[in-house]
Amino acid sequence: MFLGILTHMAESAGRELIHVNPANTSRTCPPSMGGCGHVSGDDRVTQAGFVCVRCGFTANADVVGAINVLRAGLVLRETAQAA
Ligand SMILES: [Zn+2]
């Protein structure tokens, strides 16, 4: 229901909606931000802070989650277009 409305809204606005599984998106050291791609539950030192235990990359945890969701979405779209 909700995704149906959201998809319709996105198409009406000429936008594309991609469904992304958010698993690990806030626990992955973001390669697109210069991180190493390491995934660990230990990377979340606080609710707002992200610190990679492997390479020491630090950033706002919400930014890291958003960047990783975007990257996952773009990968899904590339996979769909290649098929
Ligand atoms: Zn890292």
PDB file of the backbone (N, CA, C, O) and the ligand in Angstrom, with CONECT records:
HET     ZN  A 101       1
ATOM      1  N   MET A   1       0.833  -1.204   0.000  1.00  0.00           N
ATOM      2  CA  MET A   1       0.000   0.000   0.000  1.00  0.00           C
ATOM      3  C   MET A   1       0.872   1.260   0.000  1.00  0.00           C
ATOM      4  O   MET A   1       0.779   2.101  -0.894  1.00  0.00           O
ATOM      5  N   PHE A   2       1.705   1.363   1.008  1.00  0.00           N
ATOM      6  CA  PHE A   2       2.571   2.536   1.105  1.00  0.00           C
ATOM      7  C   PHE A   2       3.521   2.615  -0.084  1.00  0.00           C
ATOM      8  O   PHE A   2       3.716   3.687  -0.657  1.00  0.00           O
ATOM      9  N   LEU A   3       4.108   1.486  -0.454  1.00  0.00           N
ATOM     10  CA  LEU A   3       5.053   1.492  -1.580  1.00  0.00           C
ATOM     11  C   LEU A   3       4.336   1.800  -2.886  1.00  0.00           C
ATOM     12  O   LEU A   3       4.919   2.403  -3.787  1.00  0.00           O
ATOM     13  N   GLY A   4       3.063   1.386  -2.997  1.00  0.00           N
ATOM     14  CA  GLY A   4       2.283   1.694  -4.190  1.00  0.00           C
ATOM     15  C   GLY A   4       2.101   3.185  -4.341  1.00  0.00           C
ATOM     16  O   GLY A   4       2.297   3.727  -5.429  1.00  0.00           O
ATOM     17  N   ILE A   5       1.729   3.855  -3.270  1.00  0.00           N
ATOM     18  CA  ILE A   5       1.559   5.312  -3.276  1.00  0.00           C
ATOM     19  C   ILE A   5       2.884   5.995  -3.591  1.00  0.00           C
ATOM     20  O   ILE A   5       2.944   6.931  -4.388  1.00  0.00           O
ATOM     21  N   LEU A   6       3.929   5.514  -2.959  1.00  0.00           N
ATOM     22  CA  LEU A   6       5.246   6.112  -3.142  1.00  0.00           C
ATOM     23  C   LEU A   6       5.723   5.959  -4.589  1.00  0.00           C
ATOM     24  O   LEU A   6       6.272   6.896  -5.168  1.00  0.00           O
ATOM     25  N   THR A   7       5.510   4.780  -5.163  1.00  0.00           N
ATOM     26  CA  THR A   7       5.907   4.531  -6.548  1.00  0.00           C
ATOM     27  C   THR A   7       5.138   5.454  -7.485  1.00  0.00           C
ATOM     28  O   THR A   7       5.707   6.016  -8.420  1.00  0.00           O
ATOM     29  N   HIS A   8       3.830   5.607  -7.226  1.00  0.00           N
ATOM     30  CA  HIS A   8       2.999   6.479  -8.058  1.00  0.00           C
ATOM     31  C   HIS A   8       3.481   7.929  -7.967  1.00  0.00           C
ATOM     32  O   HIS A   8       3.584   8.625  -8.977  1.00  0.00           O
ATOM     33  N   MET A   9       3.775   8.369  -6.748  1.00  0.00           N
ATOM     34  CA  MET A   9       4.256   9.740  -6.541  1.00  0.00           C
ATOM     35  C   MET A   9       5.570   9.962  -7.280  1.00  0.00           C
ATOM     36  O   MET A   9       5.767  10.997  -7.917  1.00  0.00           O
ATOM     37  N   ALA A  10       6.463   8.987  -7.192  1.00  0.00           N
ATOM     38  CA  ALA A  10       7.767   9.108  -7.839  1.00  0.00           C
ATOM     39  C   ALA A  10       7.609   9.190  -9.352  1.00  0.00           C
ATOM     40  O   ALA A  10       8.261  10.003 -10.006  1.00  0.00           O
ATOM     41  N   GLU A  11       6.731   8.336  -9.913  1.00  0.00           N
ATOM     42  CA  GLU A  11       6.529   8.325 -11.364  1.00  0.00           C
ATOM     43  C   GLU A  11       5.863   9.610 -11.824  1.00  0.00           C
ATOM     44  O   GLU A  11       6.184  10.126 -12.895  1.00  0.00           O
ATOM     45  N   SER A  12       4.943  10.131 -11.030  1.00  0.00           N
ATOM     46  CA  SER A  12       4.272  11.382 -11.374  1.00  0.00           C
ATOM     47  C   SER A  12       5.272  12.532 -11.447  1.00  0.00           C
ATOM     48  O   SER A  12       5.128  13.446 -12.259  1.00  0.00           O
ATOM     49  N   ALA A  13       6.271  12.472 -10.597  1.00  0.00           N
ATOM     50  CA  ALA A  13       7.267  13.537 -10.544  1.00  0.00           C
ATOM     51  C   ALA A  13       8.423  13.274 -11.515  1.00  0.00           C
ATOM     52  O   ALA A  13       9.405  14.015 -11.536  1.00  0.00           O
ATOM     53  N   GLY A  14       8.296  12.207 -12.320  1.00  0.00           N
ATOM     54  CA  GLY A  14       9.353  11.875 -13.264  1.00  0.00           C
ATOM     55  C   GLY A  14      10.572  11.288 -12.584  1.00  0.00           C
ATOM     56  O   GLY A  14      11.681  11.311 -13.119  1.00  0.00           O
ATOM     57  N   ARG A  15      10.340  10.756 -11.379  1.00  0.00           N
ATOM     58  CA  ARG A  15      11.452  10.178 -10.625  1.00  0.00           C
ATOM     59  C   ARG A  15      11.363   8.664 -10.637  1.00  0.00           C
ATOM     60  O   ARG A  15      10.345   8.074 -10.997  1.00  0.00           O
ATOM     61  N   GLU A  16      12.454   8.066 -10.235  1.00  0.00           N
ATOM     62  CA  GLU A  16      12.528   6.613 -10.199  1.00  0.00           C
ATOM     63  C   GLU A  16      12.612   6.162  -8.762  1.00  0.00           C
ATOM     64  O   GLU A  16      13.389   6.703  -7.976  1.00  0.00           O
ATOM     65  N   LEU A  17      11.803   5.157  -8.413  1.00  0.00           N
ATOM     66  CA  LEU A  17      11.825   4.638  -7.051  1.00  0.00           C
ATOM     67  C   LEU A  17      12.485   3.265  -7.053  1.00  0.00           C
ATOM     68  O   LEU A  17      12.093   2.379  -7.812  1.00  0.00           O
ATOM     69  N   ILE A  18      13.484   3.099  -6.202  1.00  0.00           N
ATOM     70  CA  ILE A  18      14.176   1.816  -6.112  1.00  0.00           C
ATOM     71  C   ILE A  18      14.041   1.295  -4.687  1.00  0.00           C
ATOM     72  O   ILE A  18      14.348   2.002  -3.727  1.00  0.00           O
ATOM     73  N   HIS A  19      13.583   0.063  -4.557  1.00  0.00           N
ATOM     74  CA  HIS A  19      13.434  -0.524  -3.231  1.00  0.00           C
ATOM     75  C   HIS A  19      14.784  -1.083  -2.783  1.00  0.00           C
ATOM     76  O   HIS A  19      15.381  -1.913  -3.468  1.00  0.00           O
ATOM     77  N   VAL A  20      15.258  -0.617  -1.624  1.00  0.00           N
ATOM     78  CA  VAL A  20      16.565  -1.045  -1.133  1.00  0.00           C
ATOM     79  C   VAL A  20      16.422  -1.725   0.216  1.00  0.00           C
ATOM     80  O   VAL A  20      15.757  -1.205   1.112  1.00  0.00           O
ATOM     81  N   ASN A  21      17.039  -2.877   0.360  1.00  0.00           N
ATOM     82  CA  ASN A  21      17.088  -3.549   1.657  1.00  0.00           C
ATOM     83  C   ASN A  21      18.090  -2.804   2.541  1.00  0.00           C
ATOM     84  O   ASN A  21      19.279  -2.765   2.226  1.00  0.00           O
ATOM     85  N   PRO A  22      17.623  -2.216   3.639  1.00  0.00           N
ATOM     86  CA  PRO A  22      18.516  -1.378   4.464  1.00  0.00           C
ATOM     87  C   PRO A  22      19.468  -2.158   5.366  1.00  0.00           C
ATOM     88  O   PRO A  22      20.216  -1.556   6.136  1.00  0.00           O
ATOM     89  N   ALA A  23      19.452  -3.503   5.283  1.00  0.00           N
ATOM     90  CA  ALA A  23      20.326  -4.299   6.145  1.00  0.00           C
ATOM     91  C   ALA A  23      21.787  -3.893   5.987  1.00  0.00           C
ATOM     92  O   ALA A  23      22.305  -3.836   4.872  1.00  0.00           O
ATOM     93  N   ASN A  24      22.445  -3.614   7.103  1.00  0.00           N
ATOM     94  CA  ASN A  24      23.876  -3.276   7.145  1.00  0.00           C
ATOM     95  C   ASN A  24      24.235  -1.912   6.545  1.00  0.00           C
ATOM     96  O   ASN A  24      25.406  -1.533   6.540  1.00  0.00           O
ATOM     97  N   THR A  25      23.240  -1.168   6.039  1.00  0.00           N
ATOM     98  CA  THR A  25      23.603   0.096   5.403  1.00  0.00           C
ATOM     99  C   THR A  25      24.201   1.093   6.393  1.00  0.00           C
ATOM    100  O   THR A  25      24.984   1.960   6.004  1.00  0.00           O
ATOM    101  N   SER A  26      23.835   0.975   7.672  1.00  0.00           N
ATOM    102  CA  SER A  26      24.410   1.901   8.646  1.00  0.00           C
ATOM    103  C   SER A  26      25.616   1.293   9.347  1.00  0.00           C
ATOM    104  O   SER A  26      26.162   1.885  10.279  1.00  0.00           O
ATOM    105  N   ARG A  27      26.037   0.095   8.893  1.00  0.00           N
ATOM    106  CA  ARG A  27      27.190  -0.569   9.514  1.00  0.00           C
ATOM    107  C   ARG A  27      28.293  -0.835   8.499  1.00  0.00           C
ATOM    108  O   ARG A  27      29.255  -1.545   8.795  1.00  0.00           O
ATOM    109  N   THR A  28      28.158  -0.269   7.305  1.00  0.00           N
ATOM    110  CA  THR A  28      29.153  -0.491   6.261  1.00  0.00           C
ATOM    111  C   THR A  28      30.020   0.742   6.096  1.00  0.00           C
ATOM    112  O   THR A  28      29.501   1.846   5.927  1.00  0.00           O
ATOM    113  N   CYS A  29      31.339   0.569   6.142  1.00  0.00           N
ATOM    114  CA  CYS A  29      32.268   1.665   5.920  1.00  0.00           C
ATOM    115  C   CYS A  29      32.120   2.072   4.437  1.00  0.00           C
ATOM    116  O   CYS A  29      32.472   1.292   3.552  1.00  0.00           O
ATOM    117  N   PRO A  30      31.597   3.298   4.155  1.00  0.00           N
ATOM    118  CA  PRO A  30      31.154   3.644   2.803  1.00  0.00           C
ATOM    119  C   PRO A  30      32.273   3.893   1.789  1.00  0.00           C
ATOM    120  O   PRO A  30      32.982   4.894   1.887  1.00  0.00           O
ATOM    121  N   PRO A  31      32.437   2.985   0.808  1.00  0.00           N
ATOM    122  CA  PRO A  31      33.476   3.153  -0.220  1.00  0.00           C
ATOM    123  C   PRO A  31      33.300   4.458  -0.996  1.00  0.00           C
ATOM    124  O   PRO A  31      34.281   5.080  -1.406  1.00  0.00           O
ATOM    125  N   SER A  32      32.042   4.870  -1.196  1.00  0.00           N
ATOM    126  CA  SER A  32      31.801   6.087  -1.980  1.00  0.00           C
ATOM    127  C   SER A  32      32.173   7.346  -1.208  1.00  0.00           C
ATOM    128  O   SER A  32      32.166   8.438  -1.777  1.00  0.00           O
ATOM    129  N   MET A  33      32.499   7.217   0.080  1.00  0.00           N
ATOM    130  CA  MET A  33      32.946   8.369   0.864  1.00  0.00           C
ATOM    131  C   MET A  33      34.423   8.229   1.241  1.00  0.00           C
ATOM    132  O   MET A  33      34.942   8.990   2.057  1.00  0.00           O
ATOM    133  N   GLY A  34      35.092   7.241   0.631  1.00  0.00           N
ATOM    134  CA  GLY A  34      36.500   7.053   0.930  1.00  0.00           C
ATOM    135  C   GLY A  34      36.753   5.968   1.956  1.00  0.00           C
ATOM    136  O   GLY A  34      37.891   5.764   2.380  1.00  0.00           O
ATOM    137  N   GLY A  35      35.686   5.260   2.366  1.00  0.00           N
ATOM    138  CA  GLY A  35      35.833   4.180   3.330  1.00  0.00           C
ATOM    139  C   GLY A  35      36.272   2.895   2.657  1.00  0.00           C
ATOM    140  O   GLY A  35      36.460   2.858   1.441  1.00  0.00           O
ATOM    141  N   CYS A  36      36.438   1.822   3.457  1.00  0.00           N
ATOM    142  CA  CYS A  36      37.013   0.586   2.943  1.00  0.00           C
ATOM    143  C   CYS A  36      35.977  -0.493   2.639  1.00  0.00           C
ATOM    144  O   CYS A  36      36.332  -1.532   2.082  1.00  0.00           O
ATOM    145  N   GLY A  37      34.700  -0.278   2.988  1.00  0.00           N
ATOM    146  CA  GLY A  37      33.662  -1.257   2.688  1.00  0.00           C
ATOM    147  C   GLY A  37      33.468  -2.301   3.772  1.00  0.00           C
ATOM    148  O   GLY A  37      32.630  -3.192   3.637  1.00  0.00           O
ATOM    149  N   HIS A  38      34.232  -2.196   4.839  1.00  0.00           N
ATOM    150  CA  HIS A  38      34.132  -3.158   5.935  1.00  0.00           C
ATOM    151  C   HIS A  38      32.752  -3.082   6.605  1.00  0.00           C
ATOM    152  O   HIS A  38      32.234  -1.989   6.835  1.00  0.00           O
ATOM    153  N   VAL A  39      32.157  -4.244   6.918  1.00  0.00           N
ATOM    154  CA  VAL A  39      30.854  -4.288   7.588  1.00  0.00           C
ATOM    155  C   VAL A  39      31.034  -4.870   8.979  1.00  0.00           C
ATOM    156  O   VAL A  39      31.545  -5.980   9.123  1.00  0.00           O
ATOM    157  N   SER A  40      30.623  -4.140   9.996  1.00  0.00           N
ATOM    158  CA  SER A  40      30.725  -4.630  11.351  1.00  0.00           C
ATOM    159  C   SER A  40      29.735  -3.941  12.269  1.00  0.00           C
ATOM    160  O   SER A  40      29.494  -2.741  12.145  1.00  0.00           O
ATOM    161  N   GLY A  41      29.166  -4.693  13.184  1.00  0.00           N
ATOM    162  CA  GLY A  41      28.267  -4.114  14.168  1.00  0.00           C
ATOM    163  C   GLY A  41      29.004  -3.257  15.176  1.00  0.00           C
ATOM    164  O   GLY A  41      28.388  -2.487  15.913  1.00  0.00           O
ATOM    165  N   ASP A  42      30.331  -3.389  15.210  1.00  0.00           N
ATOM    166  CA  ASP A  42      31.121  -2.624  16.170  1.00  0.00           C
ATOM    167  C   ASP A  42      31.420  -1.205  15.687  1.00  0.00           C
ATOM    168  O   ASP A  42      31.970  -0.393  16.430  1.00  0.00           O
ATOM    169  N   ASP A  43      31.050  -0.914  14.433  1.00  0.00           N
ATOM    170  CA  ASP A  43      31.377   0.390  13.869  1.00  0.00           C
ATOM    171  C   ASP A  43      30.541   1.521  14.445  1.00  0.00           C
ATOM    172  O   ASP A  43      30.907   2.693  14.353  1.00  0.00           O
ATOM    173  N   ARG A  44      29.394   1.145  15.050  1.00  0.00           N
ATOM    174  CA  ARG A  44      28.542   2.185  15.607  1.00  0.00           C
ATOM    175  C   ARG A  44      28.957   2.437  17.053  1.00  0.00           C
ATOM    176  O   ARG A  44      28.538   1.713  17.957  1.00  0.00           O
ATOM    177  N   VAL A  45      29.777   3.461  17.274  1.00  0.00           N
ATOM    178  CA  VAL A  45      30.205   3.734  18.640  1.00  0.00           C
ATOM    179  C   VAL A  45      29.138   4.488  19.407  1.00  0.00           C
ATOM    180  O   VAL A  45      28.961   4.265  20.604  1.00  0.00           O
ATOM    181  N   THR A  46      28.422   5.384  18.730  1.00  0.00           N
ATOM    182  CA  THR A  46      27.287   6.073  19.329  1.00  0.00           C
ATOM    183  C   THR A  46      26.160   6.079  18.310  1.00  0.00           C
ATOM    184  O   THR A  46      26.355   5.637  17.178  1.00  0.00           O
ATOM    185  N   GLN A  47      25.001   6.564  18.681  1.00  0.00           N
ATOM    186  CA  GLN A  47      23.875   6.622  17.755  1.00  0.00           C
ATOM    187  C   GLN A  47      24.204   7.507  16.559  1.00  0.00           C
ATOM    188  O   GLN A  47      23.777   7.220  15.440  1.00  0.00           O
ATOM    189  N   ALA A  48      24.956   8.575  16.784  1.00  0.00           N
ATOM    190  CA  ALA A  48      25.203   9.545  15.716  1.00  0.00           C
ATOM    191  C   ALA A  48      26.560   9.383  15.048  1.00  0.00           C
ATOM    192  O   ALA A  48      26.782   9.911  13.959  1.00  0.00           O
ATOM    193  N   GLY A  49      27.479   8.649  15.700  1.00  0.00           N
ATOM    194  CA  GLY A  49      28.831   8.581  15.176  1.00  0.00           C
ATOM    195  C   GLY A  49      29.186   7.235  14.573  1.00  0.00           C
ATOM    196  O   GLY A  49      28.871   6.190  15.143  1.00  0.00           O
ATOM    197  N   PHE A  50      29.840   7.258  13.427  1.00  0.00           N
ATOM    198  CA  PHE A  50      30.323   6.041  12.782  1.00  0.00           C
ATOM    199  C   PHE A  50      31.845   6.062  12.778  1.00  0.00           C
ATOM    200  O   PHE A  50      32.459   7.027  12.323  1.00  0.00           O
ATOM    201  N   VAL A  51      32.455   4.980  13.295  1.00  0.00           N
ATOM    202  CA  VAL A  51      33.910   4.833  13.245  1.00  0.00           C
ATOM    203  C   VAL A  51      34.225   3.433  12.744  1.00  0.00           C
ATOM    204  O   VAL A  51      33.800   2.449  13.349  1.00  0.00           O
ATOM    205  N   CYS A  52      34.971   3.330  11.637  1.00  0.00           N
ATOM    206  CA  CYS A  52      35.325   2.015  11.100  1.00  0.00           C
ATOM    207  C   CYS A  52      36.432   1.403  11.945  1.00  0.00           C
ATOM    208  O   CYS A  52      37.448   2.043  12.216  1.00  0.00           O
ATOM    209  N   VAL A  53      36.219   0.127  12.367  1.00  0.00           N
ATOM    210  CA  VAL A  53      37.219  -0.541  13.198  1.00  0.00           C
ATOM    211  C   VAL A  53      38.415  -1.011  12.370  1.00  0.00           C
ATOM    212  O   VAL A  53      39.450  -1.368  12.933  1.00  0.00           O
ATOM    213  N   ARG A  54      38.284  -1.017  11.027  1.00  0.00           N
ATOM    214  CA  ARG A  54      39.388  -1.491  10.187  1.00  0.00           C
ATOM    215  C   ARG A  54      40.271  -0.350   9.690  1.00  0.00           C
ATOM    216  O   ARG A  54      41.493  -0.401   9.824  1.00  0.00           O
ATOM    217  N   CYS A  55      39.632   0.703   9.104  1.00  0.00           N
ATOM    218  CA  CYS A  55      40.458   1.750   8.496  1.00  0.00           C
ATOM    219  C   CYS A  55      40.417   3.065   9.263  1.00  0.00           C
ATOM    220  O   CYS A  55      41.172   3.987   8.952  1.00  0.00           O
ATOM    221  N   GLY A  56      39.530   3.162  10.280  1.00  0.00           N
ATOM    222  CA  GLY A  56      39.490   4.367  11.086  1.00  0.00           C
ATOM    223  C   GLY A  56      38.666   5.493  10.501  1.00  0.00           C
ATOM    224  O   GLY A  56      38.672   6.604  11.030  1.00  0.00           O
ATOM    225  N   PHE A  57      37.944   5.220   9.395  1.00  0.00           N
ATOM    226  CA  PHE A  57      37.089   6.224   8.783  1.00  0.00           C
ATOM    227  C   PHE A  57      36.003   6.650   9.766  1.00  0.00           C
ATOM    228  O   PHE A  57      35.381   5.809  10.416  1.00  0.00           O
ATOM    229  N   THR A  58      35.777   7.969   9.873  1.00  0.00           N
ATOM    230  CA  THR A  58      34.734   8.460  10.766  1.00  0.00           C
ATOM    231  C   THR A  58      33.782   9.379  10.011  1.00  0.00           C
ATOM    232  O   THR A  58      34.202  10.123   9.125  1.00  0.00           O
ATOM    233  N   ALA A  59      32.495   9.326  10.363  1.00  0.00           N
ATOM    234  CA  ALA A  59      31.489  10.194   9.754  1.00  0.00           C
ATOM    235  C   ALA A  59      30.227  10.152  10.589  1.00  0.00           C
ATOM    236  O   ALA A  59      30.115   9.365  11.529  1.00  0.00           O
ATOM    237  N   ASN A  60      29.276  11.007  10.237  1.00  0.00           N
ATOM    238  CA  ASN A  60      27.969  10.979  10.877  1.00  0.00           C
ATOM    239  C   ASN A  60      27.265   9.679  10.470  1.00  0.00           C
ATOM    240  O   ASN A  60      27.209   9.353   9.284  1.00  0.00           O
ATOM    241  N   ALA A  61      26.733   8.942  11.438  1.00  0.00           N
ATOM    242  CA  ALA A  61      26.135   7.634  11.163  1.00  0.00           C
ATOM    243  C   ALA A  61      24.943   7.732  10.214  1.00  0.00           C
ATOM    244  O   ALA A  61      24.743   6.848   9.381  1.00  0.00           O
ATOM    245  N   ASP A  62      24.159   8.785  10.331  1.00  0.00           N
ATOM    246  CA  ASP A  62      23.003   8.936   9.445  1.00  0.00           C
ATOM    247  C   ASP A  62      23.446   9.195   8.009  1.00  0.00           C
ATOM    248  O   ASP A  62      22.821   8.714   7.064  1.00  0.00           O
ATOM    249  N   VAL A  63      24.527   9.957   7.849  1.00  0.00           N
ATOM    250  CA  VAL A  63      25.065  10.230   6.514  1.00  0.00           C
ATOM    251  C   VAL A  63      25.579   8.932   5.897  1.00  0.00           C
ATOM    252  O   VAL A  63      25.338   8.652   4.723  1.00  0.00           O
ATOM    253  N   VAL A  64      26.290   8.145   6.707  1.00  0.00           N
ATOM    254  CA  VAL A  64      26.817   6.861   6.238  1.00  0.00           C
ATOM    255  C   VAL A  64      25.671   5.966   5.778  1.00  0.00           C
ATOM    256  O   VAL A  64      25.756   5.345   4.718  1.00  0.00           O
ATOM    257  N   GLY A  65      24.586   5.894   6.577  1.00  0.00           N
ATOM    258  CA  GLY A  65      23.443   5.065   6.215  1.00  0.00           C
ATOM    259  C   GLY A  65      22.815   5.527   4.913  1.00  0.00           C
ATOM    260  O   GLY A  65      22.496   4.708   4.051  1.00  0.00           O
ATOM    261  N   ALA A  66      22.633   6.845   4.762  1.00  0.00           N
ATOM    262  CA  ALA A  66      22.008   7.401   3.562  1.00  0.00           C
ATOM    263  C   ALA A  66      22.857   7.139   2.324  1.00  0.00           C
ATOM    264  O   ALA A  66      22.336   6.774   1.271  1.00  0.00           O
ATOM    265  N   ILE A  67      24.168   7.328   2.456  1.00  0.00           N
ATOM    266  CA  ILE A  67      25.086   7.104   1.330  1.00  0.00           C
ATOM    267  C   ILE A  67      25.066   5.646   0.904  1.00  0.00           C
ATOM    268  O   ILE A  67      25.073   5.338  -0.288  1.00  0.00           O
ATOM    269  N   ASN A  68      25.041   4.745   1.890  1.00  0.00           N
ATOM    270  CA  ASN A  68      25.053   3.323   1.567  1.00  0.00           C
ATOM    271  C   ASN A  68      23.733   2.877   0.934  1.00  0.00           C
ATOM    272  O   ASN A  68      23.731   2.014   0.057  1.00  0.00           O
ATOM    273  N   VAL A  69      22.605   3.460   1.375  1.00  0.00           N
ATOM    274  CA  VAL A  69      21.308   3.149   0.758  1.00  0.00           C
ATOM    275  C   VAL A  69      21.317   3.624  -0.693  1.00  0.00           C
ATOM    276  O   VAL A  69      20.851   2.913  -1.584  1.00  0.00           O
ATOM    277  N   LEU A  70      21.848   4.824  -0.931  1.00  0.00           N
ATOM    278  CA  LEU A  70      21.925   5.359  -2.294  1.00  0.00           C
ATOM    279  C   LEU A  70      22.773   4.449  -3.186  1.00  0.00           C
ATOM    280  O   LEU A  70      22.381   4.116  -4.304  1.00  0.00           O
ATOM    281  N   ARG A  71      23.936   4.056  -2.676  1.00  0.00           N
ATOM    282  CA  ARG A  71      24.828   3.200  -3.457  1.00  0.00           C
ATOM    283  C   ARG A  71      24.150   1.867  -3.766  1.00  0.00           C
ATOM    284  O   ARG A  71      24.234   1.370  -4.889  1.00  0.00           O
ATOM    285  N   ALA A  72      23.468   1.282  -2.754  1.00  0.00           N
ATOM    286  CA  ALA A  72      22.772   0.005  -2.962  1.00  0.00           C
ATOM    287  C   ALA A  72      21.698   0.164  -4.033  1.00  0.00           C
ATOM    288  O   ALA A  72      21.500  -0.731  -4.855  1.00  0.00           O
ATOM    289  N   GLY A  73      21.002   1.305  -4.024  1.00  0.00           N
ATOM    290  CA  GLY A  73      19.960   1.554  -5.008  1.00  0.00           C
ATOM    291  C   GLY A  73      20.527   1.677  -6.410  1.00  0.00           C
ATOM    292  O   GLY A  73      19.959   1.143  -7.363  1.00  0.00           O
ATOM    293  N   LEU A  74      21.631   2.370  -6.537  1.00  0.00           N
ATOM    294  CA  LEU A  74      22.259   2.550  -7.849  1.00  0.00           C
ATOM    295  C   LEU A  74      22.779   1.227  -8.393  1.00  0.00           C
ATOM    296  O   LEU A  74      22.709   0.975  -9.595  1.00  0.00           O
ATOM    297  N   VAL A  75      23.300   0.384  -7.510  1.00  0.00           N
ATOM    298  CA  VAL A  75      23.768  -0.940  -7.930  1.00  0.00           C
ATOM    299  C   VAL A  75      22.595  -1.771  -8.439  1.00  0.00           C
ATOM    300  O   VAL A  75      22.706  -2.455  -9.456  1.00  0.00           O
ATOM    301  N   LEU A  76      21.463  -1.706  -7.722  1.00  0.00           N
ATOM    302  CA  LEU A  76      20.273  -2.452  -8.142  1.00  0.00           C
ATOM    303  C   LEU A  76      19.803  -1.976  -9.506  1.00  0.00           C
ATOM    304  O   LEU A  76      19.396  -2.783 -10.341  1.00  0.00           O
ATOM    305  N   ARG A  77      19.858  -0.646  -9.740  1.00  0.00           N
ATOM    306  CA  ARG A  77      19.393  -0.105 -11.007  1.00  0.00           C
ATOM    307  C   ARG A  77      20.307  -0.531 -12.147  1.00  0.00           C
ATOM    308  O   ARG A  77      19.835  -0.884 -13.228  1.00  0.00           O
ATOM    309  N   GLU A  78      21.622  -0.497 -11.905  1.00  0.00           N
ATOM    310  CA  GLU A  78      22.569  -0.929 -12.931  1.00  0.00           C
ATOM    311  C   GLU A  78      22.355  -2.403 -13.278  1.00  0.00           C
ATOM    312  O   GLU A  78      22.410  -2.796 -14.444  1.00  0.00           O
ATOM    313  N   THR A  79      22.109  -3.214 -12.236  1.00  0.00           N
ATOM    314  CA  THR A  79      21.865  -4.638 -12.453  1.00  0.00           C
ATOM    315  C   THR A  79      20.608  -4.834 -13.289  1.00  0.00           C
ATOM    316  O   THR A  79      20.585  -5.671 -14.193  1.00  0.00           O
ATOM    317  N   ALA A  80      19.552  -4.061 -12.990  1.00  0.00           N
ATOM    318  CA  ALA A  80      18.294  -4.177 -13.727  1.00  0.00           C
ATOM    319  C   ALA A  80      18.455  -3.756 -15.170  1.00  0.00           C
ATOM    320  O   ALA A  80      17.883  -4.376 -16.067  1.00  0.00           O
ATOM    321  N   GLN A  81      19.237  -2.693 -15.408  1.00  0.00           N
ATOM    322  CA  GLN A  81      19.417  -2.188 -16.766  1.00  0.00           C
ATOM    323  C   GLN A  81      20.282  -3.130 -17.600  1.00  0.00           C
ATOM    324  O   GLN A  81      20.118  -3.216 -18.817  1.00  0.00           O
ATOM    325  N   ALA A  82      21.207  -3.839 -16.938  1.00  0.00           N
ATOM    326  CA  ALA A  82      22.097  -4.745 -17.646  1.00  0.00           C
ATOM    327  C   ALA A  82      21.369  -6.024 -18.046  1.00  0.00           C
ATOM    328  O   ALA A  82      21.769  -6.712 -18.985  1.00  0.00           O
ATOM    329  N   ALA A  83      20.293  -6.332 -17.320  1.00  0.00           N
ATOM    330  CA  ALA A  83      19.556  -7.586 -17.581  1.00  0.00           C
ATOM    331  C   ALA A  83      18.721  -7.497 -18.861  1.00  0.00           C
ATOM    332  O   ALA A  83      18.044  -8.458 -19.225  1.00  0.00           O
TER     333      ALA A  83
HETATM  334 ZN    ZN A 101      36.787   1.303   6.811  1.00  0.00          ZN2+
END
